[in-house]
Amino acid sequence: MAAEPQKLKIRKSLLLPVVIIVLVKLFSLNQYLVEQMYSNGVFYVIGTILRKLTGWIPFSIGDIFYCLAGIWILLKCIKVAQLIYRKEFQRKTLVFALRKIWVIAMWIYVMFNMIWGLNYNRKGIAYQLHFSSAKYDSSDLKKMVVLLIRKVNANKNALIKNGILYPGEKDLFERARKCYELANKTYPFLFYNPLSVKSSLYSEWGNYLGFTGYYNPFSGEAQVNTTVPKFILPYTTCHEMAHQIGYAKEDEANFVGYLAATSSHDTLFLYSTYLDLLLYANRELAVRDPFFAYASMQELSTDVKTDLTEYRNFLKRYKSFVEPAISWAYSRYLKANQQPHGMRTYSEVVGNLIEYFKKFGRI
């Protein structure tokens, strides 16, 4: 008889998270409700509270949490290996362990969606800016590449002429916050406060894994890989801050990062942003018209080409056998979260940029 209450308890522990997941999924199907009730309501409060709790701490709480979680998993694996070695690992133990892992995984999934993940289902930045379409043809793309090359050359020349140097991490992050403060005057929905951006504790490892930054939804912190070439950092910081205010999809975070950076007259941010967008646009153009794409890049100034050479050498230096596997896994994650093109989603910022230019006549 004692086994029956135990079985009932197990069923309840499995049923509750399943019910919540179903309810979350049903809610996520209505983008308008997600936009209005969650992204601009529940998440706005959650994100602000998390940044207030972690922003004042000089190191990444989220990175430490990941480290502790990794250690816990490793210890559990060692324990299982010991049981197997001693031939003490029974079928009943395996079933119990798998059930426990499944329950934990479901609750993590619920928590992830409640505190950030539902933002993948919002209507997003195109809706907020009343864009009609993000479709474009090759002529639009060529025009955009030419415009971006002019912006990149002009801002690189300004950096050199004015002797502008890259700041330390703290100053860089504060200047990124200032970009959002200025952007908020034009785009009220881009409100960012308080600041919670940290240098990743795993920056060196990140070079081998292929990441320049990431957002931790459980701590509300944006982590930036500060060991990459300096000219990448300003735009990367703005991108990760876009995740913090609820723009989950990578193309949207790219575009919001662009809106923030270009709202400022900070040449470091302008150069970093236009250069990154040029690489996205020209990569797309190379598929459609490789000759025009190649010829266009020859119009870059010698100093810009030097930066690109530095970036290529950096990527070669840290190339590893692990990165393709990480990219594949992350691409699958993106596809599972409303981004069917996987890693290519980052490049889809080009469509929004072209639509923005058509609507406002500037980039």
NORVENGI-V747574 format. One record per helix or strand of 2 or more residues. SS is the DSSP state (h for helix, s for strand). FROM is the first residue (numbers start at 1). TO is the last residue. If there is no record, write none. Layout:
BEGIN
ss:SS from:FROM to:TO
ss:SS from:FROM to:TO
END
This chain:
BEGIN
ss:h from:2 to:28
ss:h from:31 to:54
ss:h from:61 to:85
ss:h from:91 to:115
ss:h from:117 to:121
ss:h from:125 to:128
ss:h from:138 to:161
ss:h from:169 to:186
ss:s from:197 to:199
ss:h from:203 to:209
ss:s from:213 to:216
ss:s from:221 to:224
ss:h from:230 to:244
ss:h from:250 to:261
ss:h from:267 to:288
ss:h from:290 to:297
ss:h from:302 to:317
ss:h from:321 to:336
ss:h from:342 to:360
END
